[in-house]
Amino acid sequence: MRASCDIVKDLLPLYLDGVCSGDSKAAVDEHVASCENCHAELMAMQKEISVNGAGQNLKEADAVINLSRRWRAGMKKSLLKGIGIAILSVAALMLVLHLFMGFRIVY
């Protein structure tokens, strides 16, 4: 049975990835051998696709990574500041209670 161009064009991606069945592969091989249009399409699919701006993408990725590191460092710094302020606030409150209200801590 001879496969139509539409069927072969649908199978070409699977054929190139090597995931189609043996029967499908044989049908594509047979069809491409005799059909110039499908053969040309197969050759076009096999060409390497150039990725424009790959260097730009890597620079943007580096920028995001650096921003993430700075954000994490800022979060750690803010956490430590918050803990320090909380400790100082509690200590100041205890001092005020002790000095002005005679509050004593009993162990």
LODO-799703 format. One record per residue: residue number from 0; x, y, z of N, C-alpha, C in turn. Coordinates in Angstrom, 3 decimals. Example, Ala and Ser with C-alpha at 12.3 -4.5 7.8 and 13.67 -1.06 7.14 Angstrom:
BEGIN
<pt n="0" n_u="13.190" n_v="-5.690" n_w="7.800" ca_u="12.300" ca_v="-4.500" ca_w="7.800" c_u="13.200" c_v="-3.300" c_w="7.800"/>
<pt n="1" n_u="12.850" n_v="-2.250" n_w="7.080" ca_u="13.670" ca_v="-1.060" ca_w="7.140" c_u="12.900" c_v="0.030" c_w="7.870"/>
# end
This chain:
BEGIN
<pt n="0" n_u="0.841" n_v="-1.187" n_w="0.000" ca_u="0.000" ca_v="0.000" ca_w="0.000" c_u="0.879" c_v="1.241" c_w="0.000"/>
<pt n="1" n_u="0.589" n_v="2.115" n_w="-0.896" ca_u="1.369" ca_v="3.341" ca_w="-1.025" c_u="0.738" c_v="4.443" c_w="-0.167"/>
<pt n="2" n_u="1.553" n_v="5.094" n_w="0.684" ca_u="1.063" ca_v="6.145" ca_w="1.570" c_u="0.942" c_v="7.453" c_w="0.789"/>
<pt n="3" n_u="-0.058" n_v="8.258" n_w="1.157" ca_u="-0.235" ca_v="9.565" ca_w="0.512" c_u="0.742" c_v="10.570" c_w="1.100"/>
<pt n="4" n_u="0.922" n_v="11.682" n_w="0.390" ca_u="1.832" ca_v="12.734" ca_w="0.859" c_u="1.386" c_v="13.286" c_w="2.214"/>
<pt n="5" n_u="0.073" n_v="13.438" n_w="2.398" ca_u="-0.431" ca_v="13.967" ca_w="3.670" c_u="-0.065" c_v="13.047" c_w="4.838"/>
<pt n="6" n_u="-0.217" n_v="11.758" n_w="4.630" ca_u="0.119" ca_v="10.800" ca_w="5.694" c_u="1.619" c_v="10.833" c_w="5.979"/>
<pt n="7" n_u="2.417" n_v="10.866" n_w="4.933" ca_u="3.873" ca_v="10.890" ca_w="5.115" c_u="4.300" c_v="12.166" c_w="5.816"/>
<pt n="8" n_u="3.722" n_v="13.294" n_w="5.447" ca_u="4.074" ca_v="14.565" ca_w="6.107" c_u="3.694" c_v="14.543" c_w="7.583"/>
<pt n="9" n_u="2.595" n_v="13.857" n_w="7.907" ca_u="2.222" ca_v="13.705" ca_w="9.319" c_u="3.205" c_v="12.810" c_w="10.068"/>
<pt n="10" n_u="3.763" n_v="11.829" n_w="9.360" ca_u="4.681" ca_v="10.879" ca_w="10.002" c_u="6.124" c_v="11.374" c_w="10.067"/>
<pt n="11" n_u="6.478" n_v="12.379" n_w="9.271" ca_u="7.882" ca_v="12.807" ca_w="9.208" c_u="8.485" c_v="13.165" c_w="10.569"/>
<pt n="12" n_u="7.807" n_v="13.937" n_w="11.429" ca_u="8.412" ca_v="14.224" ca_w="12.746" c_u="8.688" c_v="12.963" c_w="13.560"/>
<pt n="13" n_u="7.745" n_v="12.014" n_w="13.533" ca_u="7.941" ca_v="10.750" ca_w="14.253" c_u="9.077" c_v="9.945" c_w="13.630"/>
<pt n="14" n_u="9.141" n_v="9.972" n_w="12.318" ca_u="10.184" ca_v="9.277" ca_w="11.576" c_u="11.561" c_v="9.825" c_w="11.961"/>
<pt n="15" n_u="11.679" n_v="11.151" n_w="12.000" ca_u="12.965" ca_v="11.771" ca_w="12.343" c_u="13.365" c_v="11.489" c_w="13.782"/>
<pt n="16" n_u="12.384" n_v="11.437" n_w="14.668" ca_u="12.687" ca_v="11.163" ca_w="16.080" c_u="12.907" c_v="9.676" c_w="16.341"/>
<pt n="17" n_u="12.599" n_v="8.841" n_w="15.357" ca_u="12.795" ca_v="7.403" ca_w="15.500" c_u="11.791" c_v="6.727" c_w="16.407"/>
<pt n="18" n_u="10.571" n_v="7.283" n_w="16.495" ca_u="9.576" ca_v="6.716" ca_w="17.399" c_u="8.383" c_v="6.110" c_w="16.667"/>
<pt n="19" n_u="8.418" n_v="6.090" n_w="15.337" ca_u="7.304" ca_v="5.478" ca_w="14.605" c_u="7.547" c_v="3.966" c_w="14.477"/>
<pt n="20" n_u="6.489" n_v="3.257" n_w="14.143" ca_u="6.591" ca_v="1.798" ca_w="14.030" c_u="7.429" c_v="1.418" c_w="12.813"/>
<pt n="21" n_u="7.815" n_v="0.182" n_w="12.761" ca_u="8.594" ca_v="-0.314" ca_w="11.633" c_u="7.838" c_v="-0.208" c_w="10.317"/>
<pt n="22" n_u="6.531" n_v="-0.490" n_w="10.353" ca_u="5.713" ca_v="-0.372" ca_w="9.144" c_u="5.636" c_v="1.072" c_w="8.663"/>
<pt n="23" n_u="5.465" n_v="1.995" n_w="9.613" ca_u="5.410" ca_v="3.416" ca_w="9.247" c_u="6.736" c_v="3.869" c_w="8.666"/>
<pt n="24" n_u="7.838" n_v="3.424" n_w="9.271" ca_u="9.163" ca_v="3.787" ca_w="8.772" c_u="9.364" c_v="3.272" c_w="7.352"/>
<pt n="25" n_u="8.949" n_v="2.051" n_w="7.110" ca_u="9.081" ca_v="1.475" ca_w="5.773" c_u="8.230" c_v="2.239" c_w="4.765"/>
<pt n="26" n_u="7.012" n_v="2.628" n_w="5.166" ca_u="6.130" ca_v="3.377" ca_w="4.263" c_u="6.727" c_v="4.733" c_w="3.933"/>
<pt n="27" n_u="7.303" n_v="5.412" n_w="4.952" ca_u="7.920" ca_v="6.720" ca_w="4.721" c_u="9.131" c_v="6.554" c_w="3.818"/>
<pt n="28" n_u="9.970" n_v="5.560" n_w="4.079" ca_u="11.154" ca_v="5.322" ca_w="3.237" c_u="10.757" c_v="5.093" c_w="1.781"/>
<pt n="29" n_u="9.752" n_v="4.258" n_w="1.586" ca_u="9.300" ca_v="3.941" ca_w="0.223" c_u="8.750" c_v="5.181" c_w="-0.474"/>
<pt n="30" n_u="7.941" n_v="5.971" n_w="0.264" ca_u="7.316" ca_v="7.154" ca_w="-0.332" c_u="8.348" c_v="8.224" c_w="-0.647"/>
<pt n="31" n_u="9.250" n_v="8.491" n_w="0.289" ca_u="10.256" ca_v="9.544" ca_w="0.114" c_u="11.200" c_v="9.212" c_w="-1.037"/>
<pt n="32" n_u="11.428" n_v="7.954" n_w="-1.272" ca_u="12.305" ca_v="7.548" ca_w="-2.371" c_u="11.713" c_v="7.918" c_w="-3.735"/>
<pt n="33" n_u="10.381" n_v="7.990" n_w="-3.808" ca_u="9.754" ca_v="8.259" ca_w="-5.102" c_u="9.087" c_v="9.629" c_w="-5.198"/>
<pt n="34" n_u="8.976" n_v="10.371" n_w="-4.095" ca_u="8.280" ca_v="11.673" ca_w="-4.104" c_u="9.270" c_v="12.788" c_w="-3.800"/>
<pt n="35" n_u="9.506" n_v="13.658" n_w="-4.766" ca_u="10.463" ca_v="14.762" ca_w="-4.599" c_u="10.012" c_v="15.744" c_w="-3.522"/>
<pt n="36" n_u="8.716" n_v="16.071" n_w="-3.480" ca_u="8.215" ca_v="17.046" ca_w="-2.500" c_u="8.417" c_v="16.553" c_w="-1.065"/>
<pt n="37" n_u="8.060" n_v="15.330" n_w="-0.811" ca_u="8.219" ca_v="14.780" ca_w="0.541" c_u="9.695" c_v="14.600" c_w="0.885"/>
<pt n="38" n_u="10.491" n_v="14.244" n_w="-0.108" ca_u="11.936" ca_v="14.128" ca_w="0.115" c_u="12.529" c_v="15.488" c_w="0.492"/>
<pt n="39" n_u="12.094" n_v="16.541" n_w="-0.216" ca_u="12.567" ca_v="17.894" ca_w="0.084" c_u="12.130" c_v="18.324" c_w="1.486"/>
<pt n="40" n_u="10.904" n_v="17.965" n_w="1.857" ca_u="10.421" ca_v="18.312" ca_w="3.199" c_u="11.221" c_v="17.578" c_w="4.279"/>
<pt n="41" n_u="11.533" n_v="16.331" n_w="4.028" ca_u="12.351" ca_v="15.562" ca_w="4.966" c_u="13.735" c_v="16.189" c_w="5.113"/>
<pt n="42" n_u="14.342" n_v="16.587" n_w="4.013" ca_u="15.659" ca_v="17.225" ca_w="4.059" c_u="15.595" c_v="18.553" c_w="4.823"/>
<pt n="43" n_u="14.518" n_v="19.309" n_w="4.603" ca_u="14.360" ca_v="20.586" ca_w="5.309" c_u="14.215" c_v="20.364" c_w="6.813"/>
<pt n="44" n_u="13.519" n_v="19.298" n_w="7.190" ca_u="13.345" ca_v="18.999" ca_w="8.616" c_u="14.643" c_v="18.528" c_w="9.258"/>
<pt n="45" n_u="15.515" n_v="17.946" n_w="8.475" ca_u="16.768" ca_v="17.432" ca_w="9.018" c_u="17.808" c_v="18.530" c_w="9.209"/>
<pt n="46" n_u="17.610" n_v="19.671" n_w="8.575" ca_u="18.574" ca_v="20.767" ca_w="8.728" c_u="18.550" c_v="21.267" c_w="10.158"/>
<pt n="47" n_u="19.688" n_v="21.697" n_w="10.593" ca_u="19.817" ca_v="22.210" ca_w="11.949" c_u="19.159" c_v="23.581" c_w="12.032"/>
<pt n="48" n_u="18.395" n_v="23.789" n_w="13.043" ca_u="17.723" ca_v="25.074" ca_w="13.244" c_u="18.642" c_v="25.955" c_w="14.077"/>
<pt n="49" n_u="18.921" n_v="27.132" n_w="13.563" ca_u="19.774" ca_v="28.046" ca_w="14.317" c_u="18.915" c_v="28.844" c_w="15.286"/>
<pt n="50" n_u="19.427" n_v="29.000" n_w="16.461" ca_u="18.719" ca_v="29.744" ca_w="17.494" c_u="19.340" c_v="31.132" c_w="17.553"/>
<pt n="51" n_u="18.555" n_v="32.100" n_w="17.167" ca_u="19.044" ca_v="33.478" ca_w="17.201" c_u="18.962" c_v="34.012" c_w="18.619"/>
<pt n="52" n_u="19.968" n_v="34.723" n_w="19.006" ca_u="19.948" ca_v="35.354" ca_w="20.318" c_u="20.249" c_v="34.417" c_w="21.458"/>
<pt n="53" n_u="20.910" n_v="33.308" n_w="21.209" ca_u="21.220" ca_v="32.372" ca_w="22.292" c_u="22.109" c_v="33.060" c_w="23.331"/>
<pt n="54" n_u="23.063" n_v="33.855" n_w="22.858" ca_u="23.933" ca_v="34.589" ca_w="23.787" c_u="23.142" c_v="35.568" c_w="24.636"/>
<pt n="55" n_u="22.173" n_v="36.224" n_w="24.013" ca_u="21.319" ca_v="37.166" ca_w="24.749" c_u="20.501" c_v="36.423" c_w="25.808"/>
<pt n="56" n_u="19.999" n_v="35.249" n_w="25.454" ca_u="19.229" ca_v="34.457" ca_w="26.418" c_u="20.084" c_v="34.065" c_w="27.615"/>
<pt n="57" n_u="21.350" n_v="33.707" n_w="27.364" ca_u="22.243" ca_v="33.333" ca_w="28.457" c_u="22.538" c_v="34.532" c_w="29.355"/>
<pt n="58" n_u="22.700" n_v="35.718" n_w="28.745" ca_u="22.929" ca_v="36.926" ca_w="29.547" c_u="21.717" c_v="37.226" c_w="30.419"/>
<pt n="59" n_u="20.523" n_v="37.072" n_w="29.846" ca_u="19.313" ca_v="37.316" ca_w="30.628" c_u="19.179" c_v="36.298" c_w="31.752"/>
<pt n="60" n_u="19.539" n_v="35.058" n_w="31.484" ca_u="19.478" ca_v="34.034" ca_w="32.528" c_u="20.462" c_v="34.354" c_w="33.652"/>
<pt n="61" n_u="21.662" n_v="34.812" n_w="33.290" ca_u="22.640" ca_v="35.203" ca_w="34.309" c_u="22.116" c_v="36.367" c_w="35.137"/>
<pt n="62" n_u="21.454" n_v="37.320" n_w="34.472" ca_u="20.898" ca_v="38.468" ca_w="35.191" c_u="19.833" c_v="38.016" c_w="36.187"/>
<pt n="63" n_u="19.009" n_v="37.080" n_w="35.795" ca_u="17.965" ca_v="36.573" ca_w="36.695" c_u="18.594" c_v="35.826" c_w="37.867"/>
<pt n="64" n_u="19.619" n_v="35.046" n_w="37.608" ca_u="20.306" ca_v="34.314" ca_w="38.677" c_u="20.939" c_v="35.287" c_w="39.668"/>
<pt n="65" n_u="21.603" n_v="36.323" n_w="39.156" ca_u="22.217" ca_v="37.320" ca_w="40.040" c_u="21.161" c_v="38.059" c_w="40.852"/>
<pt n="66" n_u="20.048" n_v="38.392" n_w="40.223" ca_u="18.970" ca_v="39.070" ca_w="40.932" c_u="18.419" c_v="38.171" c_w="42.037"/>
<pt n="67" n_u="18.278" n_v="36.892" n_w="41.750" ca_u="17.786" ca_v="35.940" ca_w="42.740" c_u="18.739" c_v="35.842" c_w="43.930"/>
<pt n="68" n_u="20.027" n_v="35.814" n_w="43.658" ca_u="21.017" ca_v="35.751" ca_w="44.748" c_u="20.951" c_v="37.005" c_w="45.618"/>
<pt n="69" n_u="20.850" n_v="38.178" n_w="44.976" ca_u="20.772" ca_v="39.427" ca_w="45.742" c_u="19.495" c_v="39.467" c_w="46.571"/>
<pt n="70" n_u="18.401" n_v="38.967" n_w="46.001" ca_u="17.131" ca_v="38.964" ca_w="46.722" c_u="17.219" c_v="38.060" c_w="47.950"/>
<pt n="71" n_u="17.808" n_v="36.852" n_w="47.774" ca_u="17.963" ca_v="35.931" ca_w="48.907" c_u="18.847" c_v="36.541" c_w="49.992"/>
<pt n="72" n_u="19.936" n_v="37.197" n_w="49.575" ca_u="20.829" ca_v="37.831" ca_w="50.555" c_u="20.086" c_v="38.946" c_w="51.294"/>
<pt n="73" n_u="19.283" n_v="39.705" n_w="50.570" ca_u="18.492" ca_v="40.771" ca_w="51.189" c_u="17.466" c_v="40.216" c_w="52.158"/>
<pt n="74" n_u="16.877" n_v="39.078" n_w="51.811" ca_u="15.895" ca_v="38.465" ca_w="52.702" c_u="16.557" c_v="37.996" c_w="54.000"/>
<pt n="75" n_u="17.745" n_v="37.416" n_w="53.895" ca_u="18.464" ca_v="36.972" ca_w="55.089" c_u="18.813" c_v="38.171" c_w="55.965"/>
<pt n="76" n_u="19.270" n_v="39.247" n_w="55.339" ca_u="19.633" ca_v="40.464" ca_w="56.069" c_u="18.399" c_v="41.037" c_w="56.768"/>
<pt n="77" n_u="17.265" n_v="41.058" n_w="56.080" ca_u="16.030" ca_v="41.571" ca_w="56.674" c_u="15.579" c_v="40.701" c_w="57.839"/>
<pt n="78" n_u="15.715" n_v="39.390" n_w="57.700" ca_u="15.347" ca_v="38.479" ca_w="58.783" c_u="16.202" c_v="38.745" c_w="60.016"/>
<pt n="79" n_u="17.497" n_v="38.876" n_w="59.822" ca_u="18.391" ca_v="39.149" ca_w="60.956" c_u="18.075" c_v="40.504" c_w="61.590"/>
<pt n="80" n_u="17.782" n_v="41.496" n_w="60.784" ca_u="17.394" ca_v="42.803" ca_w="61.329" c_u="16.120" c_v="42.678" c_w="62.149"/>
<pt n="81" n_u="15.139" n_v="41.938" n_w="61.626" ca_u="13.873" ca_v="41.754" ca_w="62.340" c_u="14.069" c_v="41.062" c_w="63.670"/>
<pt n="82" n_u="14.902" n_v="40.024" n_w="63.689" ca_u="15.183" ca_v="39.317" ca_w="64.941" c_u="15.877" c_v="40.249" c_w="65.931"/>
<pt n="83" n_u="16.847" n_v="41.009" n_w="65.432" ca_u="17.557" ca_v="41.957" ca_w="66.298" c_u="16.631" c_v="43.017" c_w="66.869"/>
<pt n="84" n_u="15.760" n_v="43.569" n_w="66.051" ca_u="14.818" ca_v="44.592" ca_w="66.518" c_u="13.856" c_v="43.992" c_w="67.545"/>
<pt n="85" n_u="13.402" n_v="42.752" n_w="67.302" ca_u="12.496" ca_v="42.108" ca_w="68.259" c_u="13.181" c_v="41.900" c_w="69.602"/>
<pt n="86" n_u="14.440" n_v="41.438" n_w="69.581" ca_u="15.179" ca_v="41.225" ca_w="70.838" c_u="15.391" c_v="42.544" c_w="71.564"/>
<pt n="87" n_u="15.789" n_v="43.580" n_w="70.835" ca_u="15.994" ca_v="44.896" ca_w="71.461" c_u="14.688" c_v="45.461" c_w="72.010"/>
<pt n="88" n_u="13.586" n_v="45.256" n_w="71.301" ca_u="12.290" ca_v="45.754" ca_w="71.776" c_u="11.882" c_v="45.072" c_w="73.073"/>
<pt n="89" n_u="12.062" n_v="43.768" n_w="73.131" ca_u="11.715" ca_v="43.031" ca_w="74.355" c_u="12.623" c_v="43.471" c_w="75.504"/>
<pt n="90" n_u="13.912" n_v="43.631" n_w="75.214" ca_u="14.847" ca_v="44.069" ca_w="76.258" c_u="14.491" c_v="45.471" c_w="76.746"/>
<pt n="91" n_u="14.142" n_v="46.379" n_w="75.835" ca_u="13.769" ca_v="47.742" ca_w="76.228" c_u="12.490" c_v="47.727" c_w="77.050"/>
<pt n="92" n_u="11.522" n_v="46.912" n_w="76.661" ca_u="10.273" ca_v="46.814" ca_w="77.413" c_u="10.540" c_v="46.274" c_w="78.817"/>
<pt n="93" n_u="11.380" n_v="45.249" n_w="78.924" ca_u="11.716" ca_v="44.696" ca_w="80.230" c_u="12.431" c_v="45.733" c_w="81.097"/>
<pt n="94" n_u="13.316" n_v="46.516" n_w="80.485" ca_u="14.037" ca_v="47.552" ca_w="81.222" c_u="13.080" c_v="48.618" c_w="81.734"/>
<pt n="95" n_u="12.155" n_v="49.047" n_w="80.887" ca_u="11.172" ca_v="50.059" ca_w="81.297" c_u="10.304" c_v="49.511" c_w="82.416"/>
<pt n="96" n_u="9.841" n_v="48.291" n_w="82.287" ca_u="9.023" ca_v="47.703" ca_w="83.342" c_u="9.806" c_v="47.577" c_w="84.648"/>
<pt n="97" n_u="11.067" n_v="47.224" n_w="84.561" ca_u="11.895" ca_v="47.065" ca_w="85.750" c_u="12.170" c_v="48.410" c_w="86.420"/>
<pt n="98" n_u="12.557" n_v="49.411" n_w="85.641" ca_u="12.950" ca_v="50.698" ca_w="86.221" c_u="11.770" c_v="51.500" c_w="86.732"/>
<pt n="99" n_u="10.676" n_v="51.542" n_w="85.963" ca_u="9.593" ca_v="52.459" ca_w="86.314" c_u="8.420" c_v="51.797" c_w="87.022"/>
<pt n="100" n_u="8.321" n_v="50.503" n_w="86.971" ca_u="7.175" ca_v="49.847" ca_w="87.568" c_u="7.590" c_v="48.806" c_w="88.612"/>
<pt n="101" n_u="8.872" n_v="48.682" n_w="88.838" ca_u="9.345" ca_v="47.762" ca_w="89.854" c_u="9.128" c_v="46.296" c_w="89.486"/>
<pt n="102" n_u="8.976" n_v="46.000" n_w="88.239" ca_u="8.748" ca_v="44.632" ca_w="87.781" c_u="10.019" c_v="43.811" c_w="87.975"/>
<pt n="103" n_u="9.889" n_v="42.646" n_w="88.566" ca_u="11.019" ca_v="41.781" ca_w="88.793" c_u="10.744" c_v="40.423" c_w="88.121"/>
<pt n="104" n_u="11.785" n_v="39.874" n_w="87.557" ca_u="11.661" ca_v="38.535" ca_w="86.972" c_u="12.009" c_v="37.532" c_w="88.046"/>
<pt n="105" n_u="11.100" n_v="36.630" n_w="88.300" ca_u="11.283" ca_v="35.622" ca_w="89.322" c_u="11.621" c_v="34.311" c_w="88.648"/>
<pt n="106" n_u="12.667" n_v="33.677" n_w="89.107" ca_u="13.102" ca_v="32.393" ca_w="88.538" c_u="12.542" c_v="31.257" c_w="89.291"/>
# end
